[in-house]
């Protein structure tokens, strides 16, 4: 209902007091929680309901070792100790699903054969879905640590070789340890970031 406003506690949990976490409690995230997370984020809007995001939830020691060579030194510890690492990727052939996802128009024909349009559409909307993942995680009581600082080509080779999936960014997921936080960095004010025309 559009006129309903979330209460202050919900706004805090999603935005105002939520933080990017770097240190994690030794507490597992059940697969059922990850399924619940996906079942929320999938409802966020994308162009023509394109839904190009593809996710890999890494939660095993073997999966983490497969990811390790792609990580920058500064992101190694916080990532390897996270209960779950989400690779947020996008499928450059997302349009093959459009007959199912957007059945009231021949939307597949808009992208098939136009690789540049398909790539920019997949990247933009997959990025949106990655942001929805972060908010869905927070809504479900998880903490998130989104980041770049890794070699996309190495991730794509290790996890997506022979597919049309491409990595975008990583999100560490779990229950954050607040002892690893530092004071919140400043944000731009409304007047610094916004203008009216």
C-alpha positions in Angstrom: 0.0 0.0 0.0 1.7 3.2 -1.2 0.6 5.4 1.7 2.0 3.2 4.4 5.4 4.2 5.7 7.8 1.8 7.4 8.4 2.5 11.0 11.6 4.0 12.3 13.1 0.6 13.3 12.6 -0.8 9.9 14.2 2.2 8.2 17.1 2.0 10.6 17.5 -1.7 9.8 17.5 -1.2 6.1 19.4 2.2 5.9 20.2 4.5 8.8 22.0 2.2 11.2 22.8 -0.7 8.7 26.5 -1.0 8.1 28.9 -2.7 5.6 30.4 -5.5 7.7 34.0 -6.7 7.6 34.1 -9.1 10.5 31.7 -12.0 11.0 30.3 -14.0 13.9 30.9 -17.8 13.7 27.3 -18.4 12.9 26.0 -20.2 9.8 23.4 -18.9 7.4 21.0 -21.7 6.5 20.2 -22.4 2.9 16.6 -21.8 3.7 17.5 -18.2 4.6 19.3 -17.8 1.3 16.2 -19.1 -0.5 14.1 -16.6 1.4 16.4 -13.8 0.5 16.1 -14.7 -3.2 12.4 -14.9 -2.9 12.3 -11.3 -1.7 14.9 -9.7 -4.1 13.3 -11.3 -7.2 10.3 -8.9 -6.8 12.4 -5.7 -7.3 11.8 -4.0 -10.6 13.9 -4.6 -13.7 13.5 -3.4 -17.3 10.8 -5.5 -19.1 11.0 -7.8 -16.0 14.3 -9.0 -17.5 15.7 -10.3 -14.2 19.2 -10.9 -15.5 20.9 -11.3 -12.1 22.4 -14.7 -11.5 23.8 -15.6 -8.1 26.3 -18.1 -6.7 26.2 -18.5 -2.9 29.6 -19.8 -1.8 29.4 -21.4 1.6 31.8 -24.3 1.5 35.6 -24.4 2.1 36.0 -25.7 -1.4 34.0 -22.9 -2.9 36.0 -20.3 -1.0 39.3 -21.8 -2.1 38.1 -21.6 -5.7 37.4 -17.9 -5.2 40.6 -17.2 -3.3 42.9 -16.5 -6.3 40.6 -13.8 -7.6 40.5 -11.8 -4.3 42.6 -8.7 -3.7 44.8 -8.9 -0.6 42.8 -6.3 1.3 39.6 -8.3 0.8 41.0 -11.7 1.6 40.3 -12.1 5.4 36.8 -10.6 5.5 35.7 -12.7 2.5 37.2 -16.0 3.6 35.7 -15.7 7.0 32.2 -14.7 5.9 29.7 -17.5 6.3 28.4 -16.9 2.7 29.8 -15.0 -0.3 27.4 -14.1 -3.0 28.8 -13.7 -6.5 26.3 -11.2 -8.1 26.5 -11.9 -11.8 24.3 -11.2 -14.8 23.4 -13.4 -17.7 24.1 -11.7 -21.0 21.6 -14.0 -22.6 18.8 -13.1 -20.1 16.6 -12.4 -23.1 16.1 -16.1 -23.7 13.9 -16.0 -20.6 11.8 -13.0 -21.8 9.0 -15.1 -23.5 8.3 -16.4 -20.0 9.1 -13.3 -17.9 7.5 -10.7 -20.3 5.0 -12.7 -22.3 2.8 -9.8 -23.5 5.4 -8.5 -26.0 8.1 -10.0 -28.2 10.8 -8.6 -25.9 13.3 -11.2 -26.8 13.6 -9.6 -30.3 14.7 -6.3 -28.7 18.0 -7.9 -27.5 18.7 -11.0 -29.6 21.4 -10.1 -32.1 22.2 -6.8 -30.4 25.0 -7.8 -28.0 25.8 -4.2 -26.9 22.2 -3.5 -25.8 21.9 -6.9 -24.1 25.2 -6.4 -22.2 24.3 -2.9 -20.9 20.8 -4.0 -20.0 22.0 -7.1 -18.2 24.7 -5.1 -16.3 22.3 -2.3 -15.3 19.5 -4.5 -14.2 21.7 -7.1 -12.6 23.3 -4.3 -10.5 19.8 -3.2 -9.4 19.1 -6.8 -8.4 22.4 -6.9 -6.4 21.2 -3.8 -4.5 17.9 -5.6 -3.8 19.9 -8.5 -2.5 21.6 -6.2 0.1 18.3 -4.8 1.2 16.6 -8.2 1.3 19.5 -9.5 3.4 19.1 -6.6 5.9 15.3 -7.1 6.0 15.9 -10.7 7.0 18.3 -9.9 9.8 21.5 -10.6 7.9 24.4 -8.3 7.5 26.1 -7.6 4.1 29.5 -6.6 3.0 29.3 -5.7 -0.7 32.6 -5.1 -2.5 34.6 -5.0 -5.7 38.4 -5.5 -5.2 38.6 -8.8 -7.0 39.5 -10.0 -10.5 36.3 -10.4 -12.5 38.0 -12.4 -15.3 39.4 -14.9 -12.7 35.9 -15.3 -11.1 34.3 -15.8 -14.5 36.9 -18.4 -15.5 36.5 -20.3 -12.2 32.8 -20.2 -11.9 31.2 -19.3 -15.3 33.5 -20.7 -18.0 31.5 -21.8 -21.0 28.4 -19.8 -19.9 26.9 -16.4 -20.7 27.1 -15.4 -17.0 29.5 -12.6 -16.0 30.4 -11.5 -12.5 29.6 -7.9 -11.3 30.4 -7.7 -7.6 30.6 -9.8 -4.4 28.5 -9.5 -1.3 29.7 -11.2 1.9 26.7 -12.3 4.0 26.2 -13.4 7.6 25.8 -12.0 11.0 28.2 -9.2 11.5 30.6 -8.7 14.4 30.3 -5.1 15.4 33.8 -5.1 16.8 35.0 -4.9 13.2 33.2 -1.7 12.5 34.8 1.8 12.4 32.9 5.1 12.6 30.5 5.6 9.8 31.9 7.6 6.9 30.1 10.9 6.0 27.6 11.1 3.2 26.8 13.9 0.9 24.0 16.2 2.0 20.8 16.7 0.0 22.0 20.0 -1.3 25.4 18.5 -2.4 23.9 15.6 -4.3 20.6 16.8 -5.6 19.4 19.5 -7.9 16.0 20.4 -9.3 15.3 21.3 -13.0 
